[in-house]
Amino acid sequence: MLYFASISISIYLLLLFIGKPHKSIADKLLMVWQFLATLHLADLYWLISGNYRSYPLFLGWGAPLPLVHGPFLYLYILYLTRPLQFNFKSLLHFIPVVLAIAVWLPFSVQTPVQKLQLFEAGMLPYRWLALGFNIAIAISGISYVLASCLLLYRYKHKIGQVFSTTDHISLNWLRYLIAGIGIIWLFVIFYQTPQTIYLSASLYICFIGYFGVRQKQIFRTPAAPVSYNENVATADITTMPAISEPGVETEEIIPAPAKAKYDWSSLSEAEAERIHIQLQEIMERDQLYKNPELTLDDLAGALQVSEAALSQVINSRFNQSFYDYINSLRVAAFIKQAADPGNKGYTLLSIAFDCGFNSKSSFNRNFRKFTGKSPSGYLKTNT
């Protein structure tokens, strides 16, 4: 009954995926993954329940399914954390799946009676094939879990180059996604029994379906393919998604200091100086930093320059990431406004909000970061 219920839930979540409006590329990938995962779950149930004896025709056709999960995990995280158009080169990740189908084809095309006899005889003469296939599954699982962790690490350290506020950016959903599939691969490698694999897979598939359907943050995907250079701090990134896990309190990501190198850049010194002057003028005149949702893309649009050029100027002229640059301006504005006798009737937090902060924790942390003191302590000793 538990097995049947998990399949039913997985099918229900798949239908919710299909009906989800305004699906991003990541949503569509997750929808296809949910569909194939549901088929994999049904195949596992069919084997565990012994129903394969009644319908041996389908033996072998579900064998390549374990190889799809690693690529889908990696591609889902890639397109969720990068504003990219879908690149058909991404399908190259599924070459091992195609090869697995080809390798298993001699068994899959056997008659139902022959399949049943071979399966119950321990897959002779396919025993070595099955062993090699299991090793390939383990390698695929480990490789894609590690690659997904690397994607998440790189995304975390690029957030500060794009956002001025990170209060609502949480990476927990993706961490759980990677950890969950990692646990399943541990079962597959070290404790492979049909029951443990089916139970862990059932819980995981229901988990990714439930939270995947509820993901609402969809970043703006560029009209043309984006060139993404992993060695450049911002390159051609437009707007990264603020990934927020539904129902879970978000954490604030503290961006790493800017360490970008621009030997690759064609931006001239004169152009950089022009952008630098325009940046200072627009910040002084329009005080764009007071927008709590200000992004690198927004500021670049106001200056009519590329995000990469603007990021280079901020990193090189101020030796700060975009996040630190904007929040340093907010702290300076707060100090100025808090010292104004006309603002004595306002609380420190209300002044902080007026300067562009959107949470008490972000305000306190950034203030201490740039002054070395708490807001109240600083004002006591400096006013």
N, C-alpha and C positions, 0 to 999 in steps of 0.2 A: 504493500500500500504506500509506503514511504517513497519507493522508487517511482511509482506512477504519479504521485503527487508532485514530486520535483520536476518531472517532465511536463506536467500540466502547467505548473507555475512558469517554467521556462518558455512555454508556448505563449502563455498570456503576456509575459514581458516582451516577447518578440512582437506580438500584435500592438502593444503600446509603442514600441519603437517605430513600427510601420506608420502608426497614426500620429507620431510626433511632428508638429509643424516646424517649418523653417530649419530643416536638418542641415548641419554643417557637414564638411567632409569627414570629420572625426565621428559624428553621429552615424553617418552612413556606414563607415567602417565598423563601428561597434554593432550596428544592426546586422550586417552580414556575419560578423563574428558570433553574435548571439544565435543566428540561424544555424550556422555550422556547429556551434557548441551544443545546440539542442539536438541536432542529428547525432553528434558524438555521444550525448547522454542516452539517447534512445538506443544506440548501438550497444553501449555498455549494458544497459538494462536487458536488452535482447539476449546478450551472452550470459549475464549473471542468472537470469531467470530460467535459462535452459530452453528458451523458445527457439533457439537456432536449430534444434533438432527437428522441429516441425517445419521450419522455413529455412533450410540450409542454403537456398539460392543466394542469399545476401551475405554469406560468409566471405570475408576478405575485402568487401567494398568499403568498409568503415576503417580499415587498417591505417590509411594515410592521415586520418583526421587529427591524431595527436600532433602532427607537424604544423598544423595551421595556427595553433594558439600563440606560439612565440612571435611569428611575423605580425599577427594582428595586434598583439600587445604593443610591439615596437611601433608599428605604423599609427596606431591610435594615439599614442603619446606624442609621436612626432607631429601629427597634424593638429593635435590639440594645443601644442605649445609652440607652433610655428604658423604664421599667417601665410600658408602656401597654397597654391593651386595644386590639384591632384596631378602627380607626375606618374605616367604609366610605367616608368622605370621602377616604381615601387613594387610592381608585380614580380620583379625578379626575385623578391624575397620568397616567392612561392615555388621557385624552381625545385627545391627538395620535395615538395608535395607532388609535383608532376612526375618527378623521377620515382617517387615511392609508388605512385599509381602504375607506372610502367613496370617496376620491379615486381609488384604483386599481381600483375595482369595474368601471368601463366596460371596462378592459383585461382584468380577470380573468374576465369573463363571455363573452369572445370564444371562438370555437371554437378547438380546438387548432391547426388549420391557420392560422387568422388570427393567433393569438398568435405562432406560430413565424415567420411572415412579417414581422410587425411587429418582433419582437425582433431578427431578423437584419438588418433594414433600419434599425437604429439607433433603434427605438421611435417612428418617425414614425407618426402625428402627436402622439406623447406625449413628444417630446424636451424641451420646456419643462417639462412636468410632472415628468419625471425629474430635470431640473436643480434645480427648486424643491424637490423631495423630498430631494435630496442636501444642499441648504443647510439644510433643516429638521433633517436627521439630525445635521449638524455643530453646529448651534445647541443641539439637545437634549443632545448629548454633552458639550459644553463647559459648559452651564448646570448639568447634574446633577453633573458632576465638581466644579465650584466649590461647589455647594450641599452636597455630601457633605463636602468639606474644611471648610466652615463648621460643619457638625454635629460633626465630629470635634474641631475646635478648641474649640467650646463644651463638649463633653463632657469634654475634658481639663481645662478650667479649673473644672469643677464637681466633679471627683473629691474634692478636698480638703474639700468641704462634706458629704460622705457617709461617707467611709472614714477610719479612723484609721491604717490600714496600707496602703501601695500597692506593696509589694514584688512582688506577683504580678499586677499590672495592667499589661498590655502593649497598646499600640495598634498594634503592628507589623502584625498581621494586617489591620487595616482600612486602614492606610497602603498596604500592598502591593495591597490590593483596589482602592483608588482609583487608585494609580499605574499598575496594570496596564491598567485600562480607559482611563485617560488616554493611555497609549502607543498603544493600539489606535485611539483617535480621532485621534491624530496621523497614523497610517498612513492612516486613512480620508480625512482632509482634505488631506494633503500628498503622500502616496505611495500612491495607491489603485491597487493591482493585485490581482487575485483571489488570487494566490499569497501575497503578504505579509499580506493581511487574513485569509486562511484559516489560515495558519501561526500568526500572533499570536493569533487567536481560539481556535484549538485549544489552544494552551498555556495561555491564560488560563482557558478553561472547565474544563480539567483541574485547574488550580490552585485555582479557587474550589470546585470539587467536592470535591477531596481535603481541603483545610483546613476547608471548611464542614462536612463530615461529621464531622470530628474535634473540632469545637467542643463542649465539654461544659458550659461555664459558662452556666447559665440563671438569670436573676434572677427574683425573685418578682414576678409580675404582679398588680396589685391586682384585687380582685373587681369593683370599679366603675371606670368610666373615670376616668383621672387628668387633672386640669387642669394643663397645663404652661405656665408663663409664662417665656419666654426671658429676660425682663428681671429676673427674681428669682433670687437666688443658689441657693435650694433649692426654693422654692415647695412643690408637693405631691409632690416626688420621694420615693419610698419607698426602694428599694434598687437602685442601679445595678449592672450586671454587672461582674465582674472579668474582663475579656477577656484571655485568655491564649493566645498562639499556640502550638499543640502543637509540640514539638521545637525551639523557639527559646528561648534564655535571655531571660527577661523583663527589662524595664527598670523602674525606679521613677519614677513621675511625681511631680514636685515641685509641689504645689499652689500656685497663685497666692494672694497675700494676699487676705483677705476685703475686698470693696469694696461689699458689699450696701447698698442704701438701702431703708428701710422706710416711706416715706411712705404706701404703700398699705395698711399693716398696721392691723388693728383691735385689736391687742394693747395693752391698757392698761399704763400704767406700773406700777400695783400688781400686775398679773398677771405682768409681766416680772420684777419684783423677787421675787415669790413663786417663780417658776421658777429664778431666779438662786440664791436661798437653798437651795432643794431640791437643785439641781445640786451646789452645794458640799458639802452634807451627805452626799449619796449617794456622791460621789467620796471623801470622807474616810472614810465608814463602810464602804462596800463595795469601794472601790478598783477600780471597773469598768474603769479604764484598763489594768489588768493583763491584760485579755482582748485578745490581739493581733489578733483579728478583730472588735473592737468597731466597730459602725457607728452612724450617726446614728439609724437606725431602732431599733436595740437600746436605745440610751440613752433615746430618746423613749418607748419602751414601758415602760422601768423607771420613768420619771417620770410616765407617763400623760399626756403632752402631745403635741401634734402636732410633726412634724419641722420644719415651717416656723417654729413658735413657738420651739422649742428652738434652731434655727439662728440666729434673730434675736437671742436672748438671748446666745448665745456670741459672735456677731459684734459686737454693740453693747457688751456689758459687758466682754468680754475683748479686743476688737479683734483677734480671731483667727478663722481658719477652724476648723472642727471638727477637722481633721487637726492643725493646730498646737496647738490647745487640749489635745487628748489627749496629744500627744507632749511638750508642755511638762510635763505632770503626770508622765509617765514619766521624764523627765530629772530632775525634782525628787525623785522617789522613788528613782532610782538614786543620786543624790548622798547622800541620807539613809542608804540601806542600805550604800553603799560606805564611809561614814564610821563605821559601827557596828563596833566591834572584834570583835564576834561573827561578822562576815562576812569576816574577813581570810583565811580559808582558801579562799574562793571566787574564781574568776576574775572579771574585770570583765564578760566576756561573759555568764557564767552569771547574774550579778546583773542585767544588762541584760535578759536573757530573762525573768527573774522579774518585772521591772517592766513587761513588756508588749511589748518589742521582739521581733521575730522574725527579724532578720538583723543581721549585724555592720555592713553598709554603712548601713542605716537608723539604727542606734544612733549610729554615729560622726557621720553627717551631721547628725542632729537635735541631738546633744549640742553640736556645734560651732556650730550655728545659734543655740542659746539661751544658750550660755555664752561663745562666741568662742574656745574652747580645745578641744583633744582631751581625751578622758576621763582618760588618764594624766597629761597636763600639768596639768589642772585639779586632780586629786587631789594632785599633788606640791606645788602652791602653796597649797592650801586645807585641807590636813589635817596 
